[in-house]
Amino acid sequence: MDFNLVNQELEKEIYTLERSSQTRITIYSQIIILCRKLLETFRHQIAQKKFNTSVDEIAFFKLHKQIPLVNLIFYLHLKEFEASLPIGGDPRKIYVERKIEEASNFFNCNKEFVQYIDLDQDHLDKYYFTREFNLGDNFTVYGCYYEDPNFSTSKDILLGELKAYRMLLPLLNDYLNDSTTVSGNVSGKRKELHWTASKVSLVELIYALQHAGSINNGTVDLITIATSFEDFFQIKFDNIYKTYSEIKMRKGKKSKFLDELTWRFERKVEEDEKQ
């Protein structure tokens, strides 16, 4: 099975549904069904065919499975939010604030893992993203999806939750700050762009753009570019110089994100040429 191809099809279907004229609850429900079906397809696929290497297994649980899993968690959150949102006034504000606090608590409780992902580290991947090190005693009931020890690792669902909260938190903040927002259009805020890869990945991109002279013919400094990206994607860098130093200390290839972008683009071109 070409995991990339079926994930692309899922994302296309989600894109189409998001722009349909149906109610938000209906849209979310349909997307949730699509994600569950694809996850079930993946589950049967890996049960029938073993991974050739641990690298392939890590790639599946850290990358491929994350597409339907993250969307499943995200739209479960959105559906629950829409269904439980008070009609108006202070109760609504309190409810949104509680959801924001819930997301913030998640990040606080998982600081070490969040840092591991944000720094694009991989030295613990075999423990986090292979089933060999999943003890099978940590079933997690979450909404309507569950952790199957034969189809999960010790951290793949946690990674899915992390990415889903990263998608959700900006929407909740926008909702709280925009007094004109009406119920039933939370996901409409997705027109705004939010950087959902790691900040380290964005630092890679910024340094590459600056040193390639791709912006203002190379006359603009690094901080100006970084600040522009912060404004555009509504994020905040801690210390890009420190992050760059950590990138330089990586073992093996330094440009993980840029290499992945190149690989994904080339795969896309190859797939289109086959059609």
TORLO-74188 format. One line per field, with one value per residue (C-alpha): chain; x, y, z. Coordinates in nm, 4 decimals. Each point is the difference from the previous one (the first is absolute). Layout:
<atoms>
ch = A  ...
X = X  ...
Y = Y  ...
Z = Z  ...
</atoms>
This chain:
<atoms>
ch = A  A  A  A  A  A  A  A  A  A  A  A  A  A  A  A  A  A  A  A  A  A  A  A  A  A  A  A  A  A  A  A  A  A  A  A  A  A  A  A  A  A  A  A  A  A  A  A  A  A  A  A  A  A  A  A  A  A  A  A  A  A  A  A  A  A  A  A  A  A  A  A  A  A  A  A  A  A  A  A  A  A  A  A  A  A  A  A  A  A  A  A  A  A  A  A  A  A  A  A  A  A  A  A  A  A  A  A  A  A  A  A  A  A  A  A  A  A  A  A  A  A  A  A  A  A  A  A  A  A  A  A  A  A  A  A  A  A  A  A  A  A  A  A  A  A  A  A  A  A  A  A  A  A  A  A  A  A  A  A  A  A  A  A  A  A  A  A  A  A  A  A  A  A  A  A  A  A  A  A  A  A  A  A  A  A  A  A  A  A  A  A  A  A  A  A  A  A  A  A  A  A  A  A  A  A  A  A  A  A  A  A  A  A  A  A  A  A  A  A  A  A  A  A  A  A  A  A  A  A  A  A  A  A  A  A  A  A  A  A  A  A  A  A  A  A  A  A  A  A  A  A  A  A  A  A  A  A  A  A  A  A  A  A  A  A  A  A  A  A  A  A  A  A  A
X = 0.0000  0.1211  -0.0627  0.0859  -0.2505  -0.2942  0.0805  -0.0067  -0.3426  -0.1218  0.1245  -0.1753  -0.3278  0.0374  0.0682  -0.3155  -0.2171  0.1281  -0.1265  -0.3398  -0.3252  -0.0903  -0.0132  0.3308  -0.1059  -0.0913  0.3310  0.1996  -0.1899  0.0708  0.3696  0.0201  -0.1494  0.2519  0.2914  -0.1222  -0.0420  0.3514  0.1486  -0.1823  0.1379  0.3495  -0.0525  -0.0927  0.2868  0.2750  -0.1580  0.0292  0.3406  0.2907  0.2348  0.3322  0.2022  -0.0448  0.0555  -0.3122  -0.1958  0.1102  -0.0940  -0.3472  -0.0807  0.1777  -0.1091  -0.2523  -0.2443  0.0077  -0.1969  -0.3312  0.0691  0.0651  -0.3042  -0.2130  0.1018  -0.0288  -0.3507  -0.1143  0.1090  -0.1821  -0.3178  -0.0056  0.0733  -0.2861  -0.2444  0.0800  0.0522  -0.2396  -0.2337  0.1671  0.1256  0.2355  -0.0701  0.1302  0.3138  0.0635  -0.0455  0.2529  0.2478  -0.0355  0.0774  0.3075  0.1137  -0.0529  0.2277  0.2617  -0.0033  0.0644  0.3182  0.1123  -0.0515  0.1966  0.2845  0.2780  -0.1767  -0.1035  0.3632  0.1123  -0.2354  0.0678  0.3751  -0.0476  0.1848  -0.0031  0.2267  -0.3018  -0.2107  0.0442  -0.1473  -0.2727  -0.1079  0.0485  -0.2317  0.2885  0.0122  -0.3750  -0.0828  -0.3644  -0.1222  -0.0718  -0.3365  -0.1353  -0.3664  -0.0269  -0.3320  -0.0786  0.3469  0.2074  0.3541  0.0481  0.3333  0.0396  -0.0620  0.1673  0.3254  0.0761  -0.0183  -0.1776  -0.3374  0.1704  0.1616  -0.3417  -0.1464  0.2899  -0.0480  -0.3776  0.0282  0.2409  -0.2682  -0.2751  0.1617  0.0337  -0.3654  -0.1098  0.2093  -0.1422  -0.3497  0.0551  0.1492  -0.2543  -0.3254  -0.1687  0.0510  -0.3262  -0.0698  0.0243  0.2961  0.3002  0.1889  -0.0570  0.2910  0.2229  0.0281  0.2752  0.3278  0.1737  0.3383  -0.0677  0.3404  0.2640  0.1620  0.3355  -0.1209  -0.0975  0.3423  0.1560  -0.2160  0.0721  0.3766  -0.0134  -0.2070  0.2216  0.3300  -0.1347  -0.0893  -0.3573  -0.1611  0.0676  0.2995  0.1773  0.0008  -0.2308  0.1462  -0.0880  -0.1942  -0.2223  -0.0885  -0.0624  -0.2222  -0.2007  -0.0554  -0.1051  -0.2606  -0.1212  -0.0320  -0.0881  0.2835  0.2851  0.3595  0.1921  0.3531  0.0641  0.3776  -0.0080  -0.2294  0.2383  0.2893  -0.1965  -0.0680  0.3742  0.0613  -0.2251  0.1584  -0.0208  -0.1963  -0.0621  -0.2812  -0.2662  -0.2993  0.1380  0.0933  -0.3506  -0.1522  0.2145  -0.0906  -0.3724  0.0020  0.1867  -0.2408  -0.2939  0.1478  0.0705  -0.3543  -0.1520  0.2148  -0.1272  -0.3632
Y = 0.0000  0.3490  0.1757  0.3407  -0.0351  -0.1074  0.2747  0.2546  -0.1275  0.0372  0.3581  0.0796  -0.1397  0.2001  0.3145  -0.0561  -0.0727  0.3057  0.2186  -0.1648  0.1677  -0.2592  0.0777  -0.0059  -0.2947  -0.1991  0.0839  -0.0960  -0.3277  -0.0924  0.0820  -0.2076  -0.2975  0.0399  0.0089  -0.3046  -0.1966  0.0839  -0.0895  -0.3320  -0.0573  0.0756  -0.2376  -0.2888  0.0839  -0.0201  -0.3118  -0.1761  0.1313  0.0472  0.2951  -0.0772  0.2055  0.1928  0.3156  -0.0822  -0.0660  0.3306  0.1840  -0.1529  0.0819  0.3362  0.1297  -0.1989  -0.1022  0.3525  0.1469  -0.1783  -0.0175  0.3729  0.0910  -0.2463  0.1511  0.3563  -0.0426  -0.1899  0.3058  0.2341  -0.2071  -0.0127  0.3735  0.0898  -0.2343  0.1243  0.3722  0.2109  0.2321  0.3245  0.2395  -0.0860  -0.3772  -0.0133  0.1954  -0.2195  -0.3141  0.1127  0.1028  -0.3424  -0.1663  0.2192  -0.0909  -0.3675  0.0304  0.1936  -0.2632  -0.2679  0.1736  0.0623  -0.3642  -0.1240  0.2519  -0.2516  -0.1678  0.3346  0.1121  -0.3279  0.0571  0.3734  -0.0580  -0.2664  -0.2503  -0.3661  -0.1824  -0.1426  -0.0755  -0.3767  0.0182  0.2483  -0.1175  -0.3766  -0.2568  -0.1951  0.2416  0.0375  -0.2005  -0.0266  0.1071  0.3619  -0.0090  0.3494  0.0634  0.3373  0.1062  -0.2737  -0.1234  -0.2415  -0.1236  -0.3465  -0.1518  -0.1638  0.3283  0.2505  0.0820  0.1616  0.3532  0.0070  0.1002  0.2558  0.1481  0.0083  0.1857  0.2446  0.0838  0.0214  0.2404  0.2107  0.0305  0.0635  0.2498  0.2879  -0.0450  0.0176  0.3114  0.1619  -0.0927  0.1500  0.3218  0.0528  0.1211  -0.0166  -0.3752  -0.1875  -0.3545  -0.2571  0.1529  -0.0850  -0.1731  0.3004  0.1524  -0.2482  0.2517  0.1477  -0.1856  -0.1658  -0.1718  -0.3558  -0.1565  0.0506  0.3380  -0.1643  -0.0864  0.3615  0.1162  -0.2307  0.1603  0.3556  -0.0502  -0.1615  0.2848  0.2666  -0.1529  -0.0774  0.3676  -0.1001  0.2960  0.3608  -0.1235  -0.0980  0.3514  -0.0770  -0.1299  -0.3236  0.1569  0.1981  -0.3169  -0.1891  0.2793  0.0024  -0.3735  0.0445  0.2567  -0.1982  -0.3367  0.1398  -0.1741  0.1130  -0.1199  -0.0421  0.0478  -0.0753  0.0201  -0.2624  -0.2150  0.0320  -0.1065  -0.3104  -0.0736  0.0148  -0.2524  -0.2616  -0.3299  -0.0794  0.2313  0.3461  0.1043  -0.2565  0.2189  0.1384  -0.3507  -0.1198  0.2881  -0.0914  -0.3675  0.0700  0.2373  -0.2495  -0.2758  0.2233  0.0712  -0.3698  -0.0975  0.2642  -0.1160  -0.3573  0.1105
Z = 0.0000  -0.0836  0.3313  -0.1436  -0.2812  0.2167  0.2510  -0.2807  -0.1028  0.3581  0.0165  -0.3286  0.1340  0.3207  -0.2017  -0.2067  0.3026  0.1880  -0.2816  -0.0381  0.1021  0.2624  0.3710  0.1856  0.2160  -0.3116  -0.1658  0.3070  0.0319  -0.3615  0.0356  0.3183  -0.1864  -0.2841  0.2435  0.1904  -0.3222  -0.1162  0.3382  -0.0134  -0.3504  0.1285  0.2921  -0.2293  -0.2350  0.2608  0.1527  -0.3361  -0.1017  0.2390  -0.0266  -0.1675  0.2468  0.3226  -0.2065  -0.2019  0.3181  0.1536  -0.3198  0.0100  0.3621  0.0089  -0.3416  -0.2043  0.2735  0.1378  -0.2929  0.0697  0.3752  0.0454  -0.2082  0.1959  0.3330  -0.1305  -0.1398  0.3085  0.1968  -0.2392  0.0031  0.3793  0.0144  -0.2326  0.1720  0.3516  -0.0662  0.2123  -0.1880  0.1026  0.2641  0.2836  -0.0062  -0.3566  0.0884  0.3038  -0.2094  -0.2627  0.2692  0.1599  -0.3324  -0.0439  0.3506  -0.0811  -0.3035  0.1960  0.2743  -0.2601  -0.1136  0.3574  0.0950  -0.3006  -0.0117  -0.0610  -0.2900  -0.1493  0.0122  -0.1571  -0.2937  -0.0331  -0.0149  -0.2701  0.2132  -0.0985  0.2462  0.1864  -0.3064  0.0312  0.3510  -0.0881  -0.3453  -0.0232  0.1535  0.1506  0.2920  0.0439  0.3123  -0.1013  0.3408  -0.0804  -0.1761  -0.0405  -0.0590  -0.1697  -0.1378  -0.2502  -0.0876  0.1986  0.0352  -0.1484  0.1142  -0.3419  -0.1789  0.2281  0.1731  0.3331  -0.1434  -0.3354  0.1443  0.2237  -0.3119  -0.1663  0.2965  -0.0015  -0.3676  0.0365  0.2929  -0.2050  -0.2656  0.2529  0.2363  -0.2529  -0.0954  0.3629  0.0594  -0.3137  0.1109  0.3435  -0.1374  -0.2769  0.1502  -0.3415  -0.0400  -0.0202  0.1071  -0.2762  -0.1769  0.2146  -0.2757  -0.2250  0.1870  -0.1760  -0.2804  0.2135  -0.0387  0.2933  -0.0091  0.1174  -0.0586  0.2682  0.0582  -0.0683  -0.3502  -0.0589  0.1191  -0.2610  -0.2676  0.1160  0.0023  -0.3442  -0.1465  0.1528  -0.1085  -0.3473  -0.0433  -0.0824  0.1800  -0.1063  -0.2002  0.3211  0.1461  0.2932  0.3257  0.1754  0.2874  -0.2364  -0.1894  0.3240  0.1323  -0.3224  0.0269  0.3624  -0.1010  -0.2995  0.1742  0.3448  0.1830  0.2230  -0.0216  0.3226  -0.1333  -0.3665  0.0445  0.2744  -0.2123  -0.2944  0.2231  0.0990  -0.3666  -0.0720  0.2777  -0.1595  -0.0888  -0.3688  -0.2271  0.1367  -0.2355  0.0950  -0.0784  -0.3256  -0.1122  0.0809  -0.1987  -0.2996  0.0310  0.0306  -0.2970  -0.2178  0.1028  -0.0930  -0.3438  -0.0581  0.0998  -0.2284  -0.2914  0.0446  -0.0334
</atoms>
